[in-house]
Amino acid sequence: MAQSAKGSLNFRCPSCFMRDIDIDMFYDKDKKEYYCIRCCYHGDEKDVLEKNEMARFRYRDMMKRITVDDYDD
């Protein structure tokens, strides 16, 4: 496994998370960007937060019970 320091916050890799894989990203201080050790994703904090917001949108109703009454006919 790669030996690197994690950033101040633990960000999940958006690319892996969209495939239902929960992987924390690592922070490269020299390049000032986050990277995933499992896939080829890398990006700055702004990019990671934007992509993780898309994942939150995907799972927004995960804890909501959906019934027939929720659909309009």
C-alpha positions in Angstrom: 0.0 0.0 0.0 1.2 3.5 -0.8 2.8 5.4 2.1 1.5 8.9 2.1 -0.1 11.4 4.5 -3.8 12.0 4.4 -5.1 15.5 4.1 -6.8 17.4 6.9 -10.1 16.1 5.8 -10.9 12.6 4.6 -12.3 13.0 1.1 -13.8 10.0 -0.7 -12.7 9.3 -4.3 -15.6 10.5 -6.4 -14.8 8.1 -9.2 -14.6 5.0 -7.0 -17.6 6.2 -4.9 -19.8 6.3 -8.0 -19.0 2.6 -8.5 -20.0 1.9 -4.8 -16.4 1.6 -3.6 -15.6 3.7 -0.5 -11.9 4.8 -0.8 -10.3 7.7 1.0 -8.1 10.0 -1.0 -4.6 11.0 -0.2 -3.1 14.6 -0.4 0.0 15.5 -2.3 1.5 18.6 -0.7 3.8 19.3 -3.6 1.1 19.3 -6.2 -1.6 20.6 -3.8 -4.1 18.0 -5.1 -5.8 14.9 -3.9 -5.3 11.5 -5.5 -6.8 8.0 -5.3 -4.5 5.0 -4.9 -7.1 2.6 -6.4 -7.9 4.5 -9.6 -6.3 7.3 -11.7 -8.5 10.1 -10.3 -6.7 13.3 -9.0 -7.9 16.8 -8.5 -7.8 19.8 -6.3 -10.2 20.3 -3.3 -12.8 22.2 -5.3 -13.0 19.5 -8.0 -13.3 16.8 -5.4 -16.1 18.6 -3.5 -18.0 19.2 -6.7 -17.8 15.5 -7.7 -18.8 14.3 -4.2 -21.8 16.6 -4.4 -22.9 14.6 -7.4 -22.7 11.4 -5.3 -24.8 13.0 -2.6 -27.4 13.8 -5.3 -27.4 10.2 -6.4 -28.1 8.9 -2.8 -30.4 11.7 -1.7 -33.4 9.5 -1.2 -31.7 6.4 0.0 -33.2 6.6 3.5 -36.6 7.7 2.3 -39.4 5.1 1.9 -41.0 5.5 -1.5 -44.6 4.3 -1.9 -47.2 4.3 -4.7 -48.6 7.6 -3.3 -45.3 9.4 -4.2 -45.9 8.9 -7.9 -48.3 11.1 -9.8 -50.5 9.4 -12.4 
